[in-house]
Amino acid sequence: MKTESSYFNKIRVTSRKPKQSKPARRTCEAEGCELPAEHKAPKGRQAEGEYFWFCMEHVRAYNKSYNYFSGMDDTSIQSFQKDSSIGHRPTWQMGVGAKGEQRPPSGRAKYGFASSKEDPFRLFPEADGPQASKERRKVHNMERKSLQKLGLDDTATAEEIRARYKKLVKRHHPDANGGDRSLEDRLREIIQAYNYLKSVGFC
């Protein structure tokens, strides 16, 4: 088929889209200015999402004098900035129930668990009290040896370990023995044992 054919000349492609009228020309909202308004500027704190329209010259002047916190004292500004960190959403005090009653901050409820069944991996054994924590704590061989060097057994608490360590260091330090260095090896063992227990979370 030849492109010069009369059939091609009869084909006309027309757009079905309605012709859109051009938007009305905005003029600058500054008093006495008739220039096109191509730049928007926020109206302020009490008119979120609303804008003024200005020309370039007047939007620059508006931005120089714009103060979002205008009319607020320092206390109100600090409170506003603090609330903005959580998106101005309401918050509730930790440990308060759905009806507003205060739950006692003890046991597993302190960690958000109503019972031990909700903490199957025992991530918070100390929540049931220091005695329960001591009974469940598994002591490995190296940890047991370190405790023995401090003169403690497997049930020693972190406070007991720290107190015993301070007591033994004072007792075996050369300064407490008139400069006698014969106990330095024992002192070194005590420090190493304590540092190991500290590194594994015993104190």
CNS distance restraints for C-alpha pairs under 8 A (distance, minus, plus):
assign (resid   1 and name CA) (resid   5 and name CA) 7.45 0.50 0.50
assign (resid   3 and name CA) (resid   8 and name CA) 6.80 0.50 0.50
assign (resid   4 and name CA) (resid   8 and name CA) 7.19 0.50 0.50
assign (resid   4 and name CA) (resid   9 and name CA) 7.96 0.50 0.50
assign (resid   5 and name CA) (resid   9 and name CA) 7.08 0.50 0.50
assign (resid   6 and name CA) (resid  10 and name CA) 6.61 0.50 0.50
assign (resid   7 and name CA) (resid  11 and name CA) 6.91 0.50 0.50
assign (resid  25 and name CA) (resid  36 and name CA) 7.02 0.50 0.50
assign (resid  26 and name CA) (resid  36 and name CA) 5.74 0.50 0.50
assign (resid  26 and name CA) (resid  37 and name CA) 5.31 0.50 0.50
assign (resid  26 and name CA) (resid  38 and name CA) 7.60 0.50 0.50
assign (resid  26 and name CA) (resid  53 and name CA) 7.84 0.50 0.50
assign (resid  27 and name CA) (resid  33 and name CA) 7.56 0.50 0.50
assign (resid  27 and name CA) (resid  34 and name CA) 5.55 0.50 0.50
assign (resid  27 and name CA) (resid  35 and name CA) 5.64 0.50 0.50
assign (resid  27 and name CA) (resid  36 and name CA) 4.60 0.50 0.50
assign (resid  27 and name CA) (resid  37 and name CA) 4.82 0.50 0.50
assign (resid  27 and name CA) (resid  53 and name CA) 7.70 0.50 0.50
assign (resid  27 and name CA) (resid  54 and name CA) 7.40 0.50 0.50
assign (resid  27 and name CA) (resid  55 and name CA) 7.82 0.50 0.50
assign (resid  28 and name CA) (resid  33 and name CA) 5.82 0.50 0.50
assign (resid  28 and name CA) (resid  34 and name CA) 5.92 0.50 0.50
assign (resid  28 and name CA) (resid  35 and name CA) 5.67 0.50 0.50
assign (resid  28 and name CA) (resid  36 and name CA) 5.77 0.50 0.50
assign (resid  28 and name CA) (resid  37 and name CA) 4.43 0.50 0.50
assign (resid  28 and name CA) (resid  53 and name CA) 5.89 0.50 0.50
assign (resid  28 and name CA) (resid  54 and name CA) 4.36 0.50 0.50
assign (resid  28 and name CA) (resid  55 and name CA) 5.41 0.50 0.50
assign (resid  29 and name CA) (resid  33 and name CA) 7.08 0.50 0.50
assign (resid  29 and name CA) (resid  37 and name CA) 7.51 0.50 0.50
assign (resid  29 and name CA) (resid  52 and name CA) 6.90 0.50 0.50
assign (resid  29 and name CA) (resid  53 and name CA) 5.88 0.50 0.50
assign (resid  29 and name CA) (resid  54 and name CA) 5.68 0.50 0.50
assign (resid  30 and name CA) (resid  54 and name CA) 6.63 0.50 0.50
assign (resid  30 and name CA) (resid  58 and name CA) 6.78 0.50 0.50
assign (resid  35 and name CA) (resid  55 and name CA) 6.22 0.50 0.50
assign (resid  36 and name CA) (resid  54 and name CA) 7.61 0.50 0.50
assign (resid  36 and name CA) (resid  55 and name CA) 5.93 0.50 0.50
assign (resid  37 and name CA) (resid  53 and name CA) 5.39 0.50 0.50
assign (resid  37 and name CA) (resid  54 and name CA) 4.53 0.50 0.50
assign (resid  37 and name CA) (resid  55 and name CA) 4.49 0.50 0.50
assign (resid  37 and name CA) (resid  56 and name CA) 7.76 0.50 0.50
assign (resid  38 and name CA) (resid  53 and name CA) 6.78 0.50 0.50
assign (resid  38 and name CA) (resid  54 and name CA) 6.41 0.50 0.50
assign (resid  38 and name CA) (resid  55 and name CA) 5.85 0.50 0.50
assign (resid  38 and name CA) (resid  56 and name CA) 7.42 0.50 0.50
assign (resid  39 and name CA) (resid  53 and name CA) 5.60 0.50 0.50
assign (resid  39 and name CA) (resid  54 and name CA) 5.39 0.50 0.50
assign (resid  39 and name CA) (resid  55 and name CA) 6.10 0.50 0.50
assign (resid  39 and name CA) (resid  56 and name CA) 6.67 0.50 0.50
assign (resid  39 and name CA) (resid  59 and name CA) 6.71 0.50 0.50
assign (resid  40 and name CA) (resid  51 and name CA) 5.80 0.50 0.50
assign (resid  40 and name CA) (resid  52 and name CA) 5.43 0.50 0.50
assign (resid  40 and name CA) (resid  53 and name CA) 4.43 0.50 0.50
assign (resid  40 and name CA) (resid  54 and name CA) 6.19 0.50 0.50
assign (resid  40 and name CA) (resid  59 and name CA) 7.42 0.50 0.50
assign (resid  41 and name CA) (resid  51 and name CA) 5.17 0.50 0.50
assign (resid  41 and name CA) (resid  52 and name CA) 5.11 0.50 0.50
assign (resid  41 and name CA) (resid  53 and name CA) 6.35 0.50 0.50
assign (resid  41 and name CA) (resid  54 and name CA) 7.54 0.50 0.50
assign (resid  41 and name CA) (resid  59 and name CA) 6.80 0.50 0.50
assign (resid  41 and name CA) (resid  62 and name CA) 7.75 0.50 0.50
assign (resid  41 and name CA) (resid  63 and name CA) 7.55 0.50 0.50
assign (resid  42 and name CA) (resid  48 and name CA) 7.60 0.50 0.50
assign (resid  42 and name CA) (resid  49 and name CA) 7.23 0.50 0.50
assign (resid  42 and name CA) (resid  50 and name CA) 6.05 0.50 0.50
assign (resid  42 and name CA) (resid  51 and name CA) 4.39 0.50 0.50
assign (resid  42 and name CA) (resid  52 and name CA) 6.26 0.50 0.50
assign (resid  43 and name CA) (resid  47 and name CA) 5.89 0.50 0.50
assign (resid  43 and name CA) (resid  48 and name CA) 7.35 0.50 0.50
assign (resid  43 and name CA) (resid  50 and name CA) 5.80 0.50 0.50
assign (resid  43 and name CA) (resid  51 and name CA) 5.09 0.50 0.50
assign (resid  43 and name CA) (resid  52 and name CA) 6.17 0.50 0.50
assign (resid  44 and name CA) (resid  48 and name CA) 6.57 0.50 0.50
assign (resid  44 and name CA) (resid  68 and name CA) 5.94 0.50 0.50
assign (resid  45 and name CA) (resid  68 and name CA) 5.87 0.50 0.50
assign (resid  45 and name CA) (resid  69 and name CA) 7.32 0.50 0.50
assign (resid  53 and name CA) (resid  59 and name CA) 7.80 0.50 0.50
assign (resid  54 and name CA) (resid  58 and name CA) 5.71 0.50 0.50
assign (resid  54 and name CA) (resid  59 and name CA) 5.25 0.50 0.50
assign (resid  55 and name CA) (resid  59 and name CA) 6.02 0.50 0.50
assign (resid  56 and name CA) (resid  60 and name CA) 6.27 0.50 0.50
assign (resid  57 and name CA) (resid  61 and name CA) 6.55 0.50 0.50
assign (resid  58 and name CA) (resid  62 and name CA) 6.05 0.50 0.50
assign (resid  59 and name CA) (resid  63 and name CA) 6.05 0.50 0.50
assign (resid  60 and name CA) (resid  64 and name CA) 6.34 0.50 0.50
assign (resid  61 and name CA) (resid  65 and name CA) 6.72 0.50 0.50
assign (resid  62 and name CA) (resid  66 and name CA) 5.95 0.50 0.50
assign (resid  69 and name CA) (resid  77 and name CA) 6.83 0.50 0.50
assign (resid  72 and name CA) (resid  76 and name CA) 5.88 0.50 0.50
assign (resid  72 and name CA) (resid  77 and name CA) 6.25 0.50 0.50
assign (resid  73 and name CA) (resid  77 and name CA) 6.27 0.50 0.50
assign (resid  74 and name CA) (resid  78 and name CA) 6.19 0.50 0.50
assign (resid  75 and name CA) (resid  79 and name CA) 6.20 0.50 0.50
assign (resid  76 and name CA) (resid  80 and name CA) 6.05 0.50 0.50
assign (resid  77 and name CA) (resid  81 and name CA) 6.14 0.50 0.50
assign (resid  78 and name CA) (resid  82 and name CA) 6.13 0.50 0.50
assign (resid  79 and name CA) (resid  83 and name CA) 6.21 0.50 0.50
assign (resid  80 and name CA) (resid  84 and name CA) 6.10 0.50 0.50
assign (resid  81 and name CA) (resid  85 and name CA) 6.75 0.50 0.50
assign (resid  82 and name CA) (resid  86 and name CA) 7.72 0.50 0.50
assign (resid  83 and name CA) (resid  87 and name CA) 6.44 0.50 0.50
assign (resid  83 and name CA) (resid  88 and name CA) 4.81 0.50 0.50
assign (resid  83 and name CA) (resid  89 and name CA) 7.48 0.50 0.50
assign (resid  84 and name CA) (resid  88 and name CA) 5.20 0.50 0.50
assign (resid  92 and name CA) (resid  96 and name CA) 7.15 0.50 0.50
assign (resid  95 and name CA) (resid 102 and name CA) 6.26 0.50 0.50
assign (resid  95 and name CA) (resid 103 and name CA) 5.47 0.50 0.50
assign (resid  95 and name CA) (resid 104 and name CA) 7.37 0.50 0.50
assign (resid  95 and name CA) (resid 105 and name CA) 6.68 0.50 0.50
assign (resid  95 and name CA) (resid 109 and name CA) 7.98 0.50 0.50
assign (resid  95 and name CA) (resid 110 and name CA) 7.04 0.50 0.50
assign (resid  96 and name CA) (resid 100 and name CA) 5.61 0.50 0.50
assign (resid  96 and name CA) (resid 101 and name CA) 5.69 0.50 0.50
assign (resid  96 and name CA) (resid 102 and name CA) 4.72 0.50 0.50
assign (resid  96 and name CA) (resid 103 and name CA) 5.86 0.50 0.50
assign (resid  97 and name CA) (resid 101 and name CA) 5.28 0.50 0.50
assign (resid  97 and name CA) (resid 102 and name CA) 6.28 0.50 0.50
assign (resid  97 and name CA) (resid 103 and name CA) 6.59 0.50 0.50
assign (resid 103 and name CA) (resid 109 and name CA) 7.91 0.50 0.50
assign (resid 104 and name CA) (resid 109 and name CA) 7.78 0.50 0.50
assign (resid 104 and name CA) (resid 110 and name CA) 7.72 0.50 0.50
assign (resid 105 and name CA) (resid 109 and name CA) 6.60 0.50 0.50
assign (resid 105 and name CA) (resid 110 and name CA) 4.80 0.50 0.50
assign (resid 106 and name CA) (resid 110 and name CA) 5.40 0.50 0.50
assign (resid 106 and name CA) (resid 127 and name CA) 7.26 0.50 0.50
assign (resid 107 and name CA) (resid 111 and name CA) 7.92 0.50 0.50
assign (resid 107 and name CA) (resid 127 and name CA) 4.67 0.50 0.50
assign (resid 107 and name CA) (resid 128 and name CA) 5.01 0.50 0.50
assign (resid 107 and name CA) (resid 129 and name CA) 7.15 0.50 0.50
assign (resid 108 and name CA) (resid 112 and name CA) 6.48 0.50 0.50
assign (resid 108 and name CA) (resid 113 and name CA) 4.97 0.50 0.50
assign (resid 108 and name CA) (resid 114 and name CA) 6.19 0.50 0.50
assign (resid 108 and name CA) (resid 115 and name CA) 6.33 0.50 0.50
assign (resid 108 and name CA) (resid 116 and name CA) 7.19 0.50 0.50
assign (resid 108 and name CA) (resid 124 and name CA) 7.53 0.50 0.50
assign (resid 108 and name CA) (resid 127 and name CA) 5.07 0.50 0.50
assign (resid 108 and name CA) (resid 128 and name CA) 6.60 0.50 0.50
assign (resid 109 and name CA) (resid 113 and name CA) 4.83 0.50 0.50
assign (resid 109 and name CA) (resid 114 and name CA) 5.19 0.50 0.50
assign (resid 109 and name CA) (resid 115 and name CA) 7.43 0.50 0.50
assign (resid 110 and name CA) (resid 127 and name CA) 7.55 0.50 0.50
assign (resid 111 and name CA) (resid 124 and name CA) 7.86 0.50 0.50
assign (resid 111 and name CA) (resid 127 and name CA) 7.76 0.50 0.50
assign (resid 113 and name CA) (resid 118 and name CA) 5.67 0.50 0.50
assign (resid 113 and name CA) (resid 119 and name CA) 6.65 0.50 0.50
assign (resid 114 and name CA) (resid 118 and name CA) 6.73 0.50 0.50
assign (resid 115 and name CA) (resid 119 and name CA) 7.27 0.50 0.50
assign (resid 116 and name CA) (resid 120 and name CA) 6.69 0.50 0.50
assign (resid 116 and name CA) (resid 122 and name CA) 7.74 0.50 0.50
assign (resid 119 and name CA) (resid 123 and name CA) 6.71 0.50 0.50
assign (resid 119 and name CA) (resid 124 and name CA) 7.58 0.50 0.50
assign (resid 125 and name CA) (resid 129 and name CA) 7.81 0.50 0.50
assign (resid 125 and name CA) (resid 132 and name CA) 7.20 0.50 0.50
assign (resid 125 and name CA) (resid 133 and name CA) 5.24 0.50 0.50
assign (resid 125 and name CA) (resid 136 and name CA) 7.53 0.50 0.50
assign (resid 126 and name CA) (resid 130 and name CA) 5.76 0.50 0.50
assign (resid 126 and name CA) (resid 132 and name CA) 7.02 0.50 0.50
assign (resid 126 and name CA) (resid 133 and name CA) 4.92 0.50 0.50
assign (resid 127 and name CA) (resid 133 and name CA) 7.92 0.50 0.50
assign (resid 128 and name CA) (resid 132 and name CA) 5.96 0.50 0.50
assign (resid 128 and name CA) (resid 133 and name CA) 7.07 0.50 0.50
assign (resid 129 and name CA) (resid 133 and name CA) 6.34 0.50 0.50
assign (resid 130 and name CA) (resid 134 and name CA) 6.17 0.50 0.50
assign (resid 130 and name CA) (resid 157 and name CA) 7.78 0.50 0.50
assign (resid 131 and name CA) (resid 135 and name CA) 6.36 0.50 0.50
assign (resid 132 and name CA) (resid 136 and name CA) 6.33 0.50 0.50
assign (resid 133 and name CA) (resid 137 and name CA) 6.05 0.50 0.50
assign (resid 134 and name CA) (resid 155 and name CA) 5.49 0.50 0.50
assign (resid 134 and name CA) (resid 156 and name CA) 7.55 0.50 0.50
assign (resid 134 and name CA) (resid 157 and name CA) 7.26 0.50 0.50
assign (resid 135 and name CA) (resid 155 and name CA) 7.27 0.50 0.50
assign (resid 139 and name CA) (resid 143 and name CA) 6.08 0.50 0.50
assign (resid 139 and name CA) (resid 144 and name CA) 6.21 0.50 0.50
assign (resid 139 and name CA) (resid 154 and name CA) 6.63 0.50 0.50
assign (resid 140 and name CA) (resid 144 and name CA) 6.11 0.50 0.50
assign (resid 141 and name CA) (resid 145 and name CA) 6.25 0.50 0.50
assign (resid 142 and name CA) (resid 146 and name CA) 6.24 0.50 0.50
assign (resid 143 and name CA) (resid 147 and name CA) 6.23 0.50 0.50
assign (resid 143 and name CA) (resid 196 and name CA) 7.73 0.50 0.50
assign (resid 143 and name CA) (resid 197 and name CA) 6.51 0.50 0.50
assign (resid 144 and name CA) (resid 148 and name CA) 6.20 0.50 0.50
assign (resid 144 and name CA) (resid 153 and name CA) 7.35 0.50 0.50
assign (resid 144 and name CA) (resid 154 and name CA) 6.46 0.50 0.50
assign (resid 145 and name CA) (resid 149 and name CA) 6.30 0.50 0.50
assign (resid 146 and name CA) (resid 150 and name CA) 6.66 0.50 0.50
assign (resid 146 and name CA) (resid 193 and name CA) 4.60 0.50 0.50
assign (resid 146 and name CA) (resid 194 and name CA) 7.07 0.50 0.50
assign (resid 146 and name CA) (resid 196 and name CA) 7.40 0.50 0.50
assign (resid 146 and name CA) (resid 197 and name CA) 6.97 0.50 0.50
assign (resid 147 and name CA) (resid 151 and name CA) 6.30 0.50 0.50
assign (resid 147 and name CA) (resid 152 and name CA) 5.06 0.50 0.50
assign (resid 147 and name CA) (resid 153 and name CA) 6.13 0.50 0.50
assign (resid 147 and name CA) (resid 154 and name CA) 7.14 0.50 0.50
assign (resid 147 and name CA) (resid 193 and name CA) 7.17 0.50 0.50
assign (resid 147 and name CA) (resid 197 and name CA) 7.88 0.50 0.50
assign (resid 148 and name CA) (resid 152 and name CA) 5.28 0.50 0.50
assign (resid 148 and name CA) (resid 153 and name CA) 6.41 0.50 0.50
assign (resid 149 and name CA) (resid 189 and name CA) 7.25 0.50 0.50
assign (resid 149 and name CA) (resid 190 and name CA) 6.38 0.50 0.50
assign (resid 149 and name CA) (resid 193 and name CA) 6.74 0.50 0.50
assign (resid 150 and name CA) (resid 161 and name CA) 7.73 0.50 0.50
assign (resid 150 and name CA) (resid 164 and name CA) 6.76 0.50 0.50
assign (resid 150 and name CA) (resid 165 and name CA) 6.81 0.50 0.50
assign (resid 150 and name CA) (resid 168 and name CA) 7.70 0.50 0.50
assign (resid 150 and name CA) (resid 190 and name CA) 6.30 0.50 0.50
assign (resid 150 and name CA) (resid 193 and name CA) 7.36 0.50 0.50
assign (resid 150 and name CA) (resid 194 and name CA) 7.82 0.50 0.50
assign (resid 152 and name CA) (resid 156 and name CA) 6.30 0.50 0.50
assign (resid 152 and name CA) (resid 161 and name CA) 7.64 0.50 0.50
assign (resid 156 and name CA) (resid 160 and name CA) 5.93 0.50 0.50
assign (resid 156 and name CA) (resid 161 and name CA) 6.50 0.50 0.50
assign (resid 157 and name CA) (resid 161 and name CA) 6.26 0.50 0.50
assign (resid 157 and name CA) (resid 202 and name CA) 7.67 0.50 0.50
assign (resid 157 and name CA) (resid 203 and name CA) 7.60 0.50 0.50
assign (resid 158 and name CA) (resid 162 and name CA) 6.25 0.50 0.50
assign (resid 158 and name CA) (resid 202 and name CA) 5.86 0.50 0.50
assign (resid 158 and name CA) (resid 203 and name CA) 4.22 0.50 0.50
assign (resid 159 and name CA) (resid 163 and name CA) 6.10 0.50 0.50
assign (resid 159 and name CA) (resid 203 and name CA) 7.12 0.50 0.50
assign (resid 160 and name CA) (resid 164 and name CA) 6.03 0.50 0.50
assign (resid 161 and name CA) (resid 165 and name CA) 6.08 0.50 0.50
assign (resid 161 and name CA) (resid 194 and name CA) 7.82 0.50 0.50
assign (resid 161 and name CA) (resid 203 and name CA) 6.66 0.50 0.50
assign (resid 162 and name CA) (resid 166 and name CA) 6.31 0.50 0.50
assign (resid 162 and name CA) (resid 203 and name CA) 6.82 0.50 0.50
assign (resid 163 and name CA) (resid 167 and name CA) 6.27 0.50 0.50
assign (resid 164 and name CA) (resid 168 and name CA) 6.13 0.50 0.50
assign (resid 165 and name CA) (resid 169 and name CA) 6.11 0.50 0.50
assign (resid 165 and name CA) (resid 190 and name CA) 7.18 0.50 0.50
assign (resid 165 and name CA) (resid 191 and name CA) 7.79 0.50 0.50
assign (resid 165 and name CA) (resid 194 and name CA) 6.83 0.50 0.50
assign (resid 166 and name CA) (resid 170 and name CA) 6.28 0.50 0.50
assign (resid 167 and name CA) (resid 171 and name CA) 6.27 0.50 0.50
assign (resid 168 and name CA) (resid 172 and name CA) 6.07 0.50 0.50
assign (resid 168 and name CA) (resid 187 and name CA) 7.77 0.50 0.50
assign (resid 168 and name CA) (resid 190 and name CA) 7.46 0.50 0.50
assign (resid 169 and name CA) (resid 173 and name CA) 5.72 0.50 0.50
assign (resid 169 and name CA) (resid 187 and name CA) 6.47 0.50 0.50
assign (resid 169 and name CA) (resid 190 and name CA) 7.46 0.50 0.50
assign (resid 169 and name CA) (resid 191 and name CA) 7.87 0.50 0.50
assign (resid 170 and name CA) (resid 176 and name CA) 6.58 0.50 0.50
assign (resid 171 and name CA) (resid 176 and name CA) 6.54 0.50 0.50
assign (resid 171 and name CA) (resid 177 and name CA) 7.86 0.50 0.50
assign (resid 172 and name CA) (resid 176 and name CA) 7.02 0.50 0.50
assign (resid 172 and name CA) (resid 177 and name CA) 7.29 0.50 0.50
assign (resid 172 and name CA) (resid 183 and name CA) 5.87 0.50 0.50
assign (resid 172 and name CA) (resid 184 and name CA) 7.16 0.50 0.50
assign (resid 172 and name CA) (resid 186 and name CA) 7.31 0.50 0.50
assign (resid 172 and name CA) (resid 187 and name CA) 5.74 0.50 0.50
assign (resid 173 and name CA) (resid 177 and name CA) 6.72 0.50 0.50
assign (resid 173 and name CA) (resid 183 and name CA) 7.39 0.50 0.50
assign (resid 173 and name CA) (resid 184 and name CA) 7.17 0.50 0.50
assign (resid 173 and name CA) (resid 187 and name CA) 6.78 0.50 0.50
assign (resid 174 and name CA) (resid 178 and name CA) 6.38 0.50 0.50
assign (resid 174 and name CA) (resid 179 and name CA) 4.60 0.50 0.50
assign (resid 174 and name CA) (resid 180 and name CA) 5.18 0.50 0.50
assign (resid 174 and name CA) (resid 181 and name CA) 5.52 0.50 0.50
assign (resid 174 and name CA) (resid 183 and name CA) 7.31 0.50 0.50
assign (resid 174 and name CA) (resid 184 and name CA) 7.24 0.50 0.50
assign (resid 175 and name CA) (resid 179 and name CA) 5.20 0.50 0.50
assign (resid 175 and name CA) (resid 180 and name CA) 7.65 0.50 0.50
assign (resid 183 and name CA) (resid 187 and name CA) 6.24 0.50 0.50
assign (resid 184 and name CA) (resid 188 and name CA) 6.06 0.50 0.50
assign (resid 185 and name CA) (resid 189 and name CA) 6.34 0.50 0.50
assign (resid 186 and name CA) (resid 190 and name CA) 6.34 0.50 0.50
assign (resid 187 and name CA) (resid 191 and name CA) 6.29 0.50 0.50
assign (resid 188 and name CA) (resid 192 and name CA) 6.16 0.50 0.50
assign (resid 189 and name CA) (resid 193 and name CA) 6.04 0.50 0.50
assign (resid 190 and name CA) (resid 194 and name CA) 6.15 0.50 0.50
assign (resid 191 and name CA) (resid 195 and name CA) 6.08 0.50 0.50
assign (resid 192 and name CA) (resid 196 and name CA) 6.15 0.50 0.50
assign (resid 193 and name CA) (resid 197 and name CA) 6.31 0.50 0.50
assign (resid 194 and name CA) (resid 198 and name CA) 6.10 0.50 0.50
assign (resid 195 and name CA) (resid 199 and name CA) 6.10 0.50 0.50
assign (resid 196 and name CA) (resid 200 and name CA) 6.46 0.50 0.50
assign (resid 197 and name CA) (resid 201 and name CA) 6.35 0.50 0.50
assign (resid 197 and name CA) (resid 202 and name CA) 5.16 0.50 0.50
assign (resid 197 and name CA) (resid 203 and name CA) 6.45 0.50 0.50
assign (resid 198 and name CA) (resid 202 and name CA) 5.53 0.50 0.50
assign (resid 198 and name CA) (resid 203 and name CA) 5.00 0.50 0.50
